[in-house]
């Protein structure tokens, strides 16, 4: 995968969901929700997404990418 930051939460969530990573059911539900819901993420949601991206060595969400 490229080192380019994800431009929005949908791209980041779909990369995690489609990447074949071993996710918990709770993480999968969270990622599915932020992939389809354009509402801004809360600070806690942003932190969780950042941790998931880091755990699976994916690029971060671009600054301002949390719609």
N, C-alpha and C positions, 0 to 999 in steps of 0.2 A: 504494500500500500504506500501511497505517496506521503510525504511529510507535510503537505499542504493542509492547513487548518480547515475544518468543516465550516462552511459558510452559514449553516443554520442547524437547528436542533433536529429537523427531519432527516437531513443527510447523515448526521452522526448516529441517530437512532437506527436508521436503516442499515448502515454499515455494520453496526453491532448485531442486529437481528439476522442479517444475511451472511455474516462472516463465518458461520459455523462455530462460533464461540460457545463454550459451555456456560450458559446463563441459568440463574434460578428462575422459577416461575414468576416470582415477584419482580425480578429485573426485566423479564420478558414483557410482563404486563405494563410496567412503567415505560419501557421503550416503545411499545405499541401505542400507548396513549400519547406520548409526546411526538410520535411520528405523524399522527393524524390530527392532533389538536393544535391549531396554530396559536393558542393562547400563550402568553409569556409564562416561562417557568418560574417557580419560586426559587429563592436562594438555595433551599435544601435540594430541590430537584436539579438545579444547575450543578451543585456540588456532587451529587450522586452521578450525574452524567459524566462529569469530569473524571471522577474516580474510575468509572467503568472504562472510559476511553484510555486512561493511563494504564489500568490493569492489563488491558489487551494490546498495549503498545500501539494505539492508534493516535492520529494527530488530535490536538485539542479542538474545541469549538472556537471559532474566530471571535475576537472581541466584538460584542454587539450581535453575535449570532443567535443568542437566546431571544427569540422573537417575542 
